[in-house]
């Protein structure tokens, strides 16, 4: 007959060892009163820091919302300005084309009329020619002799058909 004892069983040996704790181990696992007080103070300090961080985060989030609102408003304003600029550019282009057409019509109408001391009108001397015409009509009293009156009348007749 074979007798088995618990002392020979590996499982029993492990269970027995597991259940036994030394006195030092028991003391090490228990909390001392001073440790609890220190932990309580640390927890209070951590809770305070967490509250401060939450408050700071809330302030930062509010600032971010305000900043996003300002950015959104600026983007809308920029878009409006860009649209207005596009309209102005289109109007300027239309005016430039109209001015170009008027310039060409004026050059064609006045091609055969020579102003005193000037070459016939062309694109190269257009500005000077127009300035001279403006001066002539602004200061008509200086151009009272019959020859100048005939010149002014010829100019009037030449530009009569130009649609402005």
C-alpha positions, 0 to 999 in steps of 0.5 A, spaced: 500 500 500 502 506 498 500 512 502 500 519 500 501 525 504 500 532 503 507 534 504 509 530 498 504 533 493 507 539 490 500 543 490 499 542 497 506 545 498 505 551 494 498 552 497 501 552 504 507 557 502 502 561 499 498 562 506 504 563 510 506 570 511 512 573 516 510 578 521 515 583 517 510 582 511 504 583 514 507 590 517 509 592 510 502 591 507 499 595 513 498 603 512 501 607 517 497 613 519 502 618 517 502 615 510 495 616 510 495 623 512 501 624 507 497 621 501 490 625 503 494 632 503 497 629 496 490 628 494 488 635 496 494 638 492 492 634 486 485 635 486 487 643 487 491 642 481 486 639 477 481 644 478 486 649 476 488 646 470 480 645 468 479 652 469 485 654 465 483 649 460 476 652 460 479 659 459 483 657 453 477 654 450 473 660 451 479 664 448 479 659 442 472 660 440 472 667 440 479 667 436 475 662 431 469 667 431 474 673 429 477 669 424 471 667 421 469 674 421 475 676 418 475 671 412 468 673 411 470 680 410 476 678 406 471 674 401 467 680 401 473 685 399 475 680 394 468 680 391 468 687 391 475 688 388 473 683 382 467 687 381 471 694 381 477 690 376 471 688 371 468 695 371 475 698 370 477 693 365 470 696 361 472 703 362 479 702 359 476 698 353 471 704 353 477 709 353 481 706 348 475 706 343 474 713 345 481 714 344 481 711 337 475 714 335 478 721 337 485 719 333 481 718 327 476 724 327 482 729 328 487 725 324 487 731 318 487 737 323 493 739 325 494 744 331 499 749 331 506 747 333 504 739 333 505 733 329 498 730 327 495 726 332 497 719 334 497 714 339 504 716 341 503 724 342 495 723 344 496 725 351 500 732 349 495 733 343 489 732 348 492 737 353 493 742 347 486 741 346 484 742 353 488 748 353 485 751 347 478 750 349 479 752 357 483 759 354 479 761 348 480 768 349 487 767 347 485 764 341 480 769 338 484 771 331 480 768 325 485 762 324 484 759 331 476 760 331 476 756 324 481 751 327 476 750 333 470 750 329 473 744 325 475 740 331 468 741 333 465 738 327 470 733 327 469 730 334 461 731 333 460 724 331 463 721 337 459 717 342 461 718 349 
